[in-house]
Amino acid sequence: MLAQSVLVTGCSRGIGLEFVRQLVSCDKPPAVVIGTCRNPDKAEELQQLAKKYSNLKIIKFDVVDYASLPRVVEEVGRAVGRDSLRGNKAGHGQVPSPDGSAALSRQAFATSG
Ligand SMILES: NC(=O)c1ccc[n+]([C@@H]2O[C@H](COP(=O)([O-])OP(=O)(O)OC[C@H]3O[C@@H](n4cnc5c(N)ncnc54)[C@H](OP(=O)(O)O)[C@@H]3O)[C@@H](O)[C@H]2O)c1
């Protein structure tokens, strides 16, 4: 077993979704895989995986919504008791161009950092 529990952010699509797919379907999967995303209702592929693999729990989490952290921590605690490995894959695929706005740069670095 890789770990007792794994939490991956940004799992609606991209590398986060693929990371979750490979974790739940590997030979010795973690007891609990938590896939977080901003809009669970719209994360159809993640929902399909959760129907197939009972060790996958989905938790709503926007990584820059710091006010939501107490709720997220409580939900993670309920799911696993503790978080033994965190896979932080929420992010932006493109680095803002040098002439892009400072706000865009700050958002990209805050999400991916
Ligand atoms: N793909 C690769 O091969 C690769 C390799 C190395 C590093 N990376 C890095 O990994 C990160 C993700 O890449 P990707 O290719 O998977 O990009 P992607 O397909 O655009 O997916 C980005 C994911 O991050 C989520 N996300 C964005 N902002 C978020 C926030 N504030 N809170 C929670 N989730 C948020 C998106 O959720 P929504 O659906 O809600 O927008 C989506 O699930 C990027 O930083 C990228 O540079 C990717």
The ligand as a MOL file (V3000), in Angstrom:
LIG
                    3D

  0  0  0     0  0            999 V3000
M  V30 BEGIN CTAB
M  V30 COUNTS 48 52 0 0 0
M  V30 BEGIN ATOM
M  V30 1 N -0.5720 18.0980 -16.9110 0
M  V30 2 C 0.7310 17.8820 -16.6650 0
M  V30 3 O 1.4010 17.0280 -17.2970 0
M  V30 4 C 1.4490 18.6630 -15.5790 0
M  V30 5 C 2.7770 18.3670 -15.2950 0
M  V30 6 C 3.4450 19.0520 -14.2810 0
M  V30 7 C 2.7710 20.0370 -13.5590 0
M  V30 8 N 1.4900 20.3280 -13.8590 0 CHG=1
M  V30 9 C 0.8230 21.3790 -13.0800 0
M  V30 10 O -0.2860 20.7980 -12.4070 0
M  V30 11 C -1.3270 21.7920 -12.3140 0
M  V30 12 C -2.6000 21.2440 -12.9730 0
M  V30 13 O -2.3150 20.9860 -14.3490 0
M  V30 14 P -3.3980 20.3010 -15.2930 0
M  V30 15 O -2.7250 19.9840 -16.5630 0
M  V30 16 O -4.0900 19.1950 -14.5710 0 CHG=-1
M  V30 17 O -4.3920 21.5420 -15.5080 0
M  V30 18 P -5.9640 21.5410 -15.8640 0
M  V30 19 O -6.3280 20.3930 -16.7330 0
M  V30 20 O -6.2460 22.9310 -16.3180 0
M  V30 21 O -6.6850 21.2950 -14.4480 0
M  V30 22 C -6.5640 22.2370 -13.4100 0
M  V30 23 C -7.3260 21.7110 -12.2270 0
M  V30 24 O -7.0940 22.5970 -11.1310 0
M  V30 25 C -8.3540 22.9670 -10.6110 0
M  V30 26 N -8.2810 24.2660 -9.9750 0
M  V30 27 C -7.9430 25.4640 -10.5160 0
M  V30 28 N -8.0100 26.4240 -9.5860 0
M  V30 29 C -8.4240 25.8110 -8.4250 0
M  V30 30 C -8.7010 26.2650 -7.1130 0
M  V30 31 N -8.5780 27.5370 -6.7700 0
M  V30 32 N -9.0880 25.3460 -6.1850 0
M  V30 33 C -9.2260 24.0530 -6.5040 0
M  V30 34 N -9.0020 23.5490 -7.7350 0
M  V30 35 C -8.6020 24.4340 -8.6780 0
M  V30 36 C -9.3170 22.9150 -11.7790 0
M  V30 37 O -10.6150 22.8260 -11.2760 0
M  V30 38 P -11.9120 23.4870 -11.9970 0
M  V30 39 O -12.4570 22.4010 -12.8730 0
M  V30 40 O -12.8020 23.8390 -10.8520 0
M  V30 41 O -11.4630 24.6860 -12.7980 0
M  V30 42 C -8.8310 21.6430 -12.4570 0
M  V30 43 O -9.3380 20.4910 -11.8230 0
M  V30 44 C -0.8030 23.0630 -12.9980 0
M  V30 45 O -0.2520 23.9050 -12.0020 0
M  V30 46 C 0.2650 22.5290 -13.9270 0
M  V30 47 O 1.2210 23.5050 -14.2260 0
M  V30 48 C 0.8070 19.6620 -14.8450 0
M  V30 END ATOM
M  V30 BEGIN BOND
M  V30 1 1 1 2
M  V30 2 2 2 3
M  V30 3 1 2 4
M  V30 4 1 4 5
M  V30 5 2 4 48
M  V30 6 2 5 6
M  V30 7 1 6 7
M  V30 8 2 7 8
M  V30 9 1 8 9
M  V30 10 1 8 48
M  V30 11 1 9 10
M  V30 12 1 9 46
M  V30 13 1 10 11
M  V30 14 1 11 12
M  V30 15 1 11 44
M  V30 16 1 12 13
M  V30 17 1 13 14
M  V30 18 2 14 15
M  V30 19 1 14 16
M  V30 20 1 14 17
M  V30 21 1 17 18
M  V30 22 2 18 19
M  V30 23 1 18 20
M  V30 24 1 18 21
M  V30 25 1 21 22
M  V30 26 1 22 23
M  V30 27 1 23 24
M  V30 28 1 23 42
M  V30 29 1 24 25
M  V30 30 1 25 26
M  V30 31 1 25 36
M  V30 32 1 26 27
M  V30 33 1 26 35
M  V30 34 2 27 28
M  V30 35 1 28 29
M  V30 36 1 29 30
M  V30 37 2 29 35
M  V30 38 1 30 31
M  V30 39 2 30 32
M  V30 40 1 32 33
M  V30 41 2 33 34
M  V30 42 1 34 35
M  V30 43 1 36 37
M  V30 44 1 36 42
M  V30 45 1 37 38
M  V30 46 2 38 39
M  V30 47 1 38 40
M  V30 48 1 38 41
M  V30 49 1 42 43
M  V30 50 1 44 45
M  V30 51 1 44 46
M  V30 52 1 46 47
M  V30 END BOND
M  V30 END CTAB
M  END
